[in-house]
Amino acid sequence: MTIETKLAELGITLPDAPAPAANYVPYVISGNLLFVSGQISALKGRVGDQVGTAEAAEAARGCGLSLLAQAKAALGALDRVKRVVKLGGFVNSTADFTDQPEVINGCSDLMVEVFGDKGRHARAAVSAPALPRGVAVEIEAVFEIE
């Protein structure tokens, strides 16, 4: 089954790949690795204050959809993804918020839904006192490609 078929089966429609918001490129291919720049959530606010964990996890899933859209733009087809290698997740959260892993699971779970075992990855899930444009979540990715 192709990844496109899997996405359709899951009822997932990828957004258009977002344009860079500053002086960087959305992705770089180096050898057999695809590095996708951080994708920000549409959700704004600080997790643990204005934003709850479940809402932030859904925003992280949205970041994951943007990561997949960028990968598709870079590769032409998501079937070229051999493995999700690593996600780096950043959560705009209060100093006492400690559920960053649960937030970033929104993206991690998506990768496993879409790619199965090839979607299991290394990961960082860290707090940040602020993120670009005041968003709640930002996630970057590294994919191994064929």
MARROVO-710517 format. One record per residue: x, y, z of N, C-alpha, C in turn. Coordinates in steps of 0.05 Angstrom, whole numbers, plus 5000, padded with zeros to 4 digits. Layout:
<nodes>
XYZXYZXYZ;...
</nodes>
This chain:
<nodes>
501749765000500050005000501850255000;501150444983502750694982501950865006;503751055012503251245034500851415027;500551495002498151644994495551494999;495551234994493251064999492751055029;494951025044494651015074493551265085;494451495074493351755083490351775077;489551695053486751695046485151515064;486251275070484851085088484451205115;486351365124486251495150484551755150;483651835126482152075124483852325127;486352305120488252525123488752665096;488352925095489153085072491353265081;493653255066495853425074495353715065;496353895082496154185074498254235052;498054475040500254555023502754595040;505054545029507554585044507854885050;508054955075508255235082510855365072;510655615063513055765055514655845079;517255865076518955965099518056235108;518256285134517456545146519756735148;522156645142524556815145526656725125;529256775130531356715112532456435117;530956235108531855955109530255805088;531155555084529655385065527955185081;525755095069523954915084525154635088;527054555072528254295075530954285061;532654095069535154045056535553745054;536353655031537153375027540153355027;541153185044544053135046544452835047;545652725025545952435023543252305024;542852115042540251975044538552085067;539052335075537452455096536052705086;533552735095531952965090531553115116;532453355118532153525142529853725136;527753715152525553905148525654105170;525654365162525654585181523254565200;523454695223521354705242518754805230;516654655235513954725226512354825251;511155055249509755165272506755115271;505655105294502755055296501155315290;498655275282496855505279495955605306;496055435326495255495353497255675367;496355895378498056075393497456055422;499456135438499056135467501055965482;501055995508502955845526501555605538;502755375534501655125545502055125575;499955055589500055065618498755325629;498055505610496755755617494255785600;494555895576492155935559491455685543;493355495541492955255524493255005541;491454815537491554555551493254355536;493954145550495753935539494453795514;491853725516490553595494490353775469;489754025474489654215451492354245439;494454255455497154285444498054035429;497153795439497853545425496553545397;494153655395492853675369494353865351;495354085363497054275347499554135338;500753965355503153815347502553635323;500153515323499353345300499253525275;498253765278498253945255501054005245;502954035264505754075256506753835240;505853595249506653345235505553345207;503153435203501953445176503653635158;504553855169506254045154508953915148;510053765167512553615162512253425139;510053285138509453095116509153245090;507753475091507353635066510053725056;511853815073514553895065516153665053;515953425066517253195056516253115028;513653135025512553074998513553274977;513653524985514653734966517553684959;519053584978521953534974522353284957;520753084961521252814949519452744926;517252894923515352824903513352614912;514152434929512452224939513452134966;511552094985512352015012513351725013;512851574992513851294991516851284990;518251504985521151514986522251535014;520451575034521351585062521851295071;524351245078525150985088524650955118;524951185132524551175161524451465171;522751505192522851755207525151715227;527251875225529551845242529251995269;528452245268528352405292526352635289;524952695311523352935314524553105336;524653365332525453555353523053725358;521853705382519453845389519854055410;518754295405518954515423516154605432;515754645458513154715468513454985483;511955185475511755435488510155395513;511555375536510155295560511055445585;509455435605510055565631512455415643;513755545662516055435675515455175691;512955155700512254915716510954695700;510554735673509354535656511354315650;510554055654512453835650511453615632;509253675617508053465600508853505570;511253615565512153645537511953385521;512753155533512552905518509752845508;507752895525504952845517504153035494;505153275494504453465472505653365446;508253305446509653225422508652945412;507452795430506252535421504152585399;502952815398501052875376502352835349;504852915346506352875321507452595319;508552495341509752225340507652015333;505252045345503151855339502351855309;502352095298501652125269503751975252;506352015259508351885243508151575244;507351465267507051175269504451095254;502351255256499851195241500451175211;501951365201502451385172504551175163;506751155177508950985167509250715181;507650665201507950415216510550415231;511950185232514450165247516550355236;516450425210518350615198517950895209;515750935223515151195235516151225263;517151005275518251015303520951165301;521451345320523751525317524951605344;527351715342528551845365527152125367;527352245391525852495394526952665417;526452925414526853115437524153255440;523353305465520853445472521653645494;522053895487523054085506521254335508;521454465531520054705536521654945525;520155155517521455405508519855625521;521155845529519656065541518056225520;518756195495517256325473518056185447;516156195428516656075402515956285381;516856255356516356455335513356515332;512756765329509956865324508056795347;509156715370507556655394506056385392;506956205374505655945371506155765396;504455565398504555385421506655155416;507055075391508654845385510254885359;512754785359514354775334515754505334;515754375311517054115309518654105283;521153995284522853945261523253645259;524153555235524453265230526853205213;527752955217529752835199528652575190;528652535163527652295150529952165135;530151895137531951745119530351695094;531651735071530251715045531651515026;530051425007531151244986531551414961;
</nodes>
